[in-house]
Amino acid sequence: MTVITWLGLLAAVIWTTTVVSWCRRAARGPHGEAWRRFFRHPTSTAGVAVLVFFATAAVFAPLLAPYSPSRQLDIVALQNHPPSWLFLLGTDVYSRDIWSRLLFGAQVSLGIGTLGMAVAVGLGGLVGAVAGYFRGWTDAVLMRLVDVGLSIPRIFIVLLAIVLWERLGTASLILLLGLTGWFATSRLVRGEVLSLRERPFTEAARAVGARSWRIITRHILPNALAPLIISAALGIGHMMLLEAGLSFLGVGVAPPAPSWGNMIAEGRDQITTAPWTSLFPGLAIALTVMALNAIGDALRDALDPQAEVTFPAGD
């Protein structure tokens, strides 16, 4: 199993380096101006590398993990075994391999964050587009709804829903996170749509008799993708932190299914005697969220070149 662990880690590192090299090579092409602006950001390369590594670990977890994530190897001899050549990240209080649980936990944490943000972006984009395009009472009603949603602490809404429906499954948790996370996205899209609806291509579509929904879906939303992409990149990290917090409290992903949040919770009582049980999942969350924030900042520069700061000569 030791050989499988180290070979899997080496393969993930090689694949990560290859993908980053492909992306940087695309920036040198004749149509790679946006890529060049993206990689001009000082932390974009590191962010892409970290995200690709954890995404690869999540996708290929069954191949990379030497053990089943719930397998108890030896509850007596291998309880809280420190990191070693045999166990890359050590074992936890139940003698389960932390490296294997970290890989399968990446599936859960990244999956919930990505799918939850997809729900939020889809709903927020639709509401923002409708409010910005139709304006009038439609805009007023939808934006007041958004104001109410933004005024209530999100964690309060999530915990209230969990109390009402007791323990939620993974699919229900994804929907809950998505349905409580679209308010800010709708405001971003609404502002972009208010500008796009007055552009010549929108007026031309109206002049030839295109219906409102066709104009929104075929002409306006494709041109409003920039704020949606940036919001998604930044929002996935927030979704992951929220899921980790809920799992830490015991109301998120239910053990023995591993998520980075409940892995931290399971190791909190051994933080002084076996700190690796909480350290490594916490480090994985921190690195992934920082990588997503770096990618979101770089995307903002790449998709909105006018936002670049310029300084007067002589300053």
SULRATA-V151626 format. One record per pair of residues at least 12 apart in sequence whose ideal C-beta (glycine too) atoms are under 10 Angstrom apart, sorted by sequence separation. I is the first residue (numbers start at 1). J is the second residue. If there is no record, write none. Layout:
BEGIN
I|J, I|J
END
This chain:
BEGIN
23|35, 24|36, 26|38, 27|39, 78|90, 79|91, 80|92, 87|99, 88|100, 89|101, 130|142, 131|143, 161|173, 203|215, 247|259, 248|260, 249|261, 250|262, 266|278, 267|279, 26|39, 27|40, 78|91, 79|92, 80|93, 87|100, 89|102, 202|215, 205|218, 206|219, 246|259, 247|260, 248|261, 249|262, 252|265, 264|277, 265|278, 267|280, 24|38, 73|87, 77|91, 78|92, 79|93, 80|94, 81|95, 88|102, 128|142, 131|145, 161|175, 162|176, 201|215, 202|216, 205|219, 247|261, 248|262, 263|277, 264|278, 267|281, 23|38, 24|39, 79|94, 80|95, 83|98, 127|142, 128|143, 131|146, 158|173, 161|176, 204|219, 205|220, 244|259, 246|261, 247|262, 248|263, 250|265, 263|278, 264|279, 266|281, 267|282, 23|39, 75|91, 78|94, 79|95, 81|97, 83|99, 127|143, 243|259, 244|260, 245|261, 246|262, 247|263, 248|264, 249|265, 264|280, 265|281, 74|91, 78|95, 79|96, 81|98, 202|219, 243|260, 244|261, 247|264, 248|265, 263|280, 264|281, 73|91, 75|93, 77|95, 78|96, 127|145, 128|146, 158|176, 161|179, 197|215, 201|219, 202|220, 243|261, 244|262, 247|265, 248|266, 263|281, 264|282, 20|39, 72|91, 75|94, 76|95, 78|97, 127|146, 157|176, 158|177, 161|180, 196|215, 197|216, 201|220, 240|259, 242|261, 243|262, 244|263, 245|264, 247|266, 262|281, 263|282, 24|44, 66|86, 67|87, 72|92, 75|95, 196|216, 199|219, 240|260, 241|261, 244|264, 248|268, 260|280, 261|281, 264|284, 23|44, 24|45, 66|87, 73|94, 74|95, 75|96, 158|179, 199|220, 202|223, 240|261, 244|265, 260|281, 261|282, 263|284, 264|285, 23|45, 66|88, 72|94, 73|95, 124|146, 157|179, 158|180, 197|219, 201|223, 259|281, 260|282, 263|285, 71|94, 72|95, 73|96, 154|177, 157|180, 158|181, 193|216, 196|219, 197|220, 258|281, 260|283, 20|44, 24|48, 67|91, 70|94, 71|95, 72|96, 73|97, 156|180, 157|181, 196|220, 199|223, 260|284, 261|285, 20|45, 23|48, 71|96, 72|97, 155|180, 195|220, 196|221, 260|285, 20|46, 23|49, 70|96, 71|97, 154|180, 196|222, 259|285, 260|286, 69|96, 73|100, 154|181, 193|220, 196|223, 20|48, 68|96, 69|97, 152|180, 192|220, 193|221, 195|223, 196|224, 260|288, 19|48, 20|49, 23|52, 67|96, 68|97, 69|98, 71|100, 154|183, 192|221, 195|224, 19|49, 67|97, 69|99, 70|100, 71|101, 149|179, 193|223, 248|278, 66|97, 69|100, 70|101, 149|180, 152|183, 189|220, 192|223, 193|224, 16|48, 17|49, 19|51, 20|52, 65|97, 67|99, 68|100, 69|101, 149|181, 151|183, 189|221, 192|224, 16|49, 19|52, 20|53, 66|99, 67|100, 68|101, 69|102, 149|182, 150|183, 191|224, 192|225, 16|50, 18|52, 19|53, 65|99, 66|100, 67|101, 69|103, 70|104, 149|183, 150|184, 190|224, 192|226, 193|227, 16|51, 17|52, 64|99, 65|100, 69|104, 148|183, 149|184, 189|224, 192|227, 13|49, 16|52, 17|53, 19|55, 64|100, 65|101, 68|104, 69|105, 146|182, 147|183, 150|186, 188|224, 189|225, 191|227, 192|228, 15|52, 16|53, 19|56, 65|102, 66|103, 67|104, 146|183, 149|186, 150|187, 190|227, 244|281, 15|53, 16|54, 62|100, 65|103, 69|107, 145|183, 146|184, 188|226, 189|227, 244|282, 16|55, 61|100, 64|103, 65|104, 69|108, 146|185, 188|227, 189|228, 12|52, 13|53, 15|55, 16|56, 61|101, 63|103, 64|104, 143|183, 146|186, 147|187, 187|227, 188|228, 244|284, 12|53, 15|56, 16|57, 61|102, 62|103, 145|186, 146|187, 244|285, 12|54, 14|56, 57|99, 61|103, 62|104, 64|106, 185|227, 188|230, 189|231, 243|285, 12|55, 13|56, 60|103, 61|104, 143|186, 185|228, 188|231, 9|53, 12|56, 59|103, 61|105, 142|186, 143|187, 146|190, 187|231, 240|284, 241|285, 11|56, 12|57, 15|60, 57|102, 58|103, 61|106, 62|107, 185|230, 186|231, 240|285, 241|286, 244|289, 57|103, 58|104, 61|107, 185|231, 56|103, 57|104, 58|105, 59|106, 60|107, 61|108, 143|190, 184|231, 185|232, 241|288, 8|56, 9|57, 12|60, 54|102, 57|105, 58|106, 59|107, 142|190, 237|285, 240|288, 241|289, 8|57, 11|60, 54|103, 57|106, 58|107, 182|231, 240|289, 56|106, 57|107, 58|108, 181|231, 184|234, 185|235, 239|289, 55|106, 58|109, 59|110, 139|190, 184|235, 237|288, 238|289, 8|60, 11|63, 12|64, 54|106, 58|110, 236|288, 237|289, 240|292, 8|61, 11|64, 53|106, 57|110, 58|111, 182|235, 236|289, 237|290, 239|292, 124|178, 128|182, 132|186, 181|235, 184|238, 237|291, 238|292, 8|63, 9|64, 54|109, 55|110, 115|170, 119|174, 123|178, 127|182, 128|183, 131|186, 132|187, 135|190, 139|194, 234|289, 237|292, 238|293, 8|64, 54|110, 58|114, 115|171, 118|174, 119|175, 122|178, 123|179, 126|182, 127|183, 128|184, 130|186, 131|187, 236|292, 237|293, 7|64, 8|65, 116|173, 117|174, 119|176, 120|177, 121|178, 124|181, 125|182, 128|185, 129|186, 132|189, 133|190, 178|235, 181|238, 235|292, 236|293, 8|66, 112|170, 115|173, 116|174, 119|177, 120|178, 123|181, 124|182, 127|185, 128|186, 131|189, 132|190, 135|193, 177|235, 181|239, 233|291, 234|292, 237|295, 4|63, 5|64, 7|66, 51|110, 55|114, 111|170, 112|171, 115|174, 116|175, 119|178, 120|179, 123|182, 124|183, 126|185, 127|186, 128|187, 130|189, 131|190, 132|191, 134|193, 135|194, 233|292, 234|293, 236|295, 237|296, 4|64, 5|65, 6|66, 114|174, 115|175, 116|176, 117|177, 118|178, 119|179, 120|180, 121|181, 122|182, 123|183, 124|184, 125|185, 126|186, 127|187, 128|188, 129|189, 130|190, 132|192, 133|193, 232|292, 233|293, 236|296, 4|65, 5|66, 112|173, 113|174, 116|177, 117|178, 119|180, 120|181, 121|182, 124|185, 125|186, 128|189, 129|190, 132|193, 133|194, 177|238, 178|239, 181|242, 233|294, 234|295, 235|296, 4|66, 5|67, 108|170, 112|174, 115|177, 116|178, 119|181, 120|182, 123|185, 124|186, 127|189, 128|190, 131|193, 132|194, 135|197, 177|239, 180|242, 233|295, 234|296, 3|66, 4|67, 111|174, 115|178, 116|179, 119|182, 120|183, 122|185, 123|186, 124|187, 125|188, 126|189, 127|190, 128|191, 129|192, 130|193, 131|194, 132|195, 133|196, 134|197, 177|240, 233|296, 234|297, 1|65, 2|66, 113|177, 116|180, 117|181, 120|184, 121|185, 124|188, 125|189, 128|192, 129|193, 132|196, 133|197, 232|296, 233|297, 1|66, 108|173, 112|177, 116|181, 117|182, 120|185, 121|186, 124|189, 125|190, 128|193, 132|197, 174|239, 177|242, 230|295, 231|296, 233|298, 234|299, 1|67, 112|178, 120|186, 124|190, 128|194, 176|242, 177|243, 229|295, 230|296, 233|299, 234|300, 125|192, 129|196, 229|296, 230|297, 232|299, 233|300, 117|185, 121|189, 125|193, 129|197, 230|298, 231|299, 133|202, 173|242, 174|243, 177|246, 230|299, 173|243, 176|246, 229|299, 230|300, 229|300, 230|301, 1|73, 230|302, 170|243, 173|246, 226|299, 227|300, 229|302, 230|303, 173|247, 226|300, 229|303, 230|304, 177|252, 226|302, 227|303, 226|303, 227|304, 134|212, 168|246, 173|251, 225|303, 226|304, 6|85, 9|88, 133|212, 173|252, 5|85, 8|88, 133|213, 173|253, 5|86, 173|254, 2|84, 5|87, 6|88, 130|212, 133|215, 134|216, 170|252, 2|85, 5|88, 130|213, 133|216, 167|250, 168|251, 170|253, 2|86, 5|89, 129|213, 132|216, 154|238, 158|242, 162|246, 167|251, 168|252, 169|253, 170|254, 1|86, 2|87, 158|243, 166|251, 167|252, 168|253, 169|254, 1|87, 2|88, 129|215, 130|216, 168|254, 129|216, 133|220, 155|242, 158|245, 159|246, 162|249, 167|254, 170|257, 129|217, 132|220, 133|221, 154|242, 158|246, 163|251, 162|251, 170|259, 9|99, 126|216, 155|245, 159|249, 162|252, 8|99, 12|103, 126|217, 129|220, 155|246, 5|97, 129|221, 132|224, 159|251, 128|221, 158|251, 5|99, 155|249, 158|252, 5|100, 8|103, 126|221, 129|224, 1|97, 125|221, 128|224, 1|100, 125|224, 128|227, 125|225, 128|228, 125|227, 124|227, 125|228, 124|228, 121|227, 122|228, 125|231, 121|228, 124|231, 125|232, 121|229, 124|232, 121|231, 122|232, 120|231, 121|232, 124|235, 120|232, 117|231, 118|232, 121|235, 117|232, 120|235, 121|236, 117|233, 120|236, 117|234, 118|235, 114|232, 117|235, 118|236, 120|238, 116|235, 117|236, 120|239, 116|236, 117|237, 119|239, 114|235, 115|236, 117|238, 118|239, 113|235, 114|236, 116|238, 117|239, 113|236, 116|239, 117|240, 112|236, 113|237, 115|239, 116|240, 113|238, 114|239, 110|236, 113|239, 114|240, 116|242, 112|239, 113|240, 116|243, 112|240, 113|241, 110|239, 111|240, 113|242, 109|239, 110|240, 112|242, 113|243, 109|240, 112|243, 113|244, 109|241, 111|243, 112|244, 110|243, 109|243, 112|246, 108|243, 109|244, 112|247, 109|247, 105|244, 108|247, 112|252, 112|253, 105|247, 109|252, 108|252, 109|253, 108|253, 112|259, 105|253, 111|259, 108|257, 109|258, 110|259, 112|261, 107|257, 108|258, 109|259, 110|260, 107|258, 108|259, 109|260, 105|257, 106|258, 107|259, 108|260, 109|261, 104|257, 105|258, 106|259, 108|261, 109|262, 104|258, 105|259, 106|260, 108|262, 109|263, 101|256, 103|258, 104|259, 105|260, 101|257, 102|258, 105|261, 101|258, 105|262, 100|258, 101|259, 102|260, 105|263, 101|260, 96|256, 98|258, 94|255, 101|262, 102|263, 94|256, 96|258, 101|263, 98|263, 101|266, 92|258, 96|263, 98|267, 96|266, 92|263, 94|266, 109|281, 93|266, 92|266, 93|267, 110|284, 92|267, 105|280, 106|281, 109|284, 113|288, 117|292, 93|269, 98|274, 101|277, 105|281, 109|285, 113|289, 93|270, 92|270, 98|276, 102|280, 106|284, 110|288, 98|277, 101|280, 102|281, 105|284, 109|288, 113|292, 93|273, 98|278, 101|281, 105|285, 93|274, 96|277, 98|279, 99|280, 102|283, 103|284, 51|233, 92|274, 98|280, 102|284, 106|288, 110|292, 91|274, 94|277, 98|281, 72|256, 90|274, 92|276, 93|277, 51|236, 70|255, 71|256, 90|275, 91|276, 92|277, 47|233, 70|256, 90|276, 91|277, 92|278, 69|256, 70|257, 80|267, 89|276, 90|277, 69|257, 70|258, 89|277, 69|258, 87|276, 90|279, 80|270, 89|279, 90|280, 79|270, 89|280, 82|274, 88|280, 89|281, 80|273, 81|274, 82|275, 83|276, 69|263, 80|274, 82|276, 89|283, 79|274, 81|276, 89|284, 80|276, 83|279, 61|258, 80|277, 83|280, 57|284, 54|284, 54|287, 55|288, 50|284, 53|287, 54|288, 53|288, 51|287, 50|287, 51|288, 54|291, 50|288, 53|291, 50|289, 52|291, 47|287, 50|290, 51|291, 46|287, 47|288, 50|291, 51|292, 49|291, 50|292, 47|290, 48|291, 51|294, 46|290, 47|291, 50|294, 51|295, 46|291, 47|292, 50|295, 47|293, 48|294, 43|290, 44|291, 47|294, 48|295, 43|291, 46|294, 47|295, 45|294, 46|295, 47|296, 43|293, 44|294, 47|297, 48|298, 43|294, 44|295, 47|298, 42|294, 43|295, 47|299, 41|294, 44|297, 45|298, 41|295, 43|297, 44|298, 42|297, 43|298, 44|299, 41|297, 42|298, 38|295, 41|298, 44|301, 40|298, 41|299, 44|302, 39|298, 41|300, 38|298, 41|301, 37|298, 38|299, 40|301, 41|302, 37|299, 38|300, 40|302, 37|300, 38|301, 39|302, 37|301, 38|302, 34|299, 37|302, 38|303, 36|302, 37|303, 34|301, 35|302, 37|304, 34|302, 37|305, 40|308, 33|302, 34|303, 34|305, 37|308, 33|305, 27|302
END
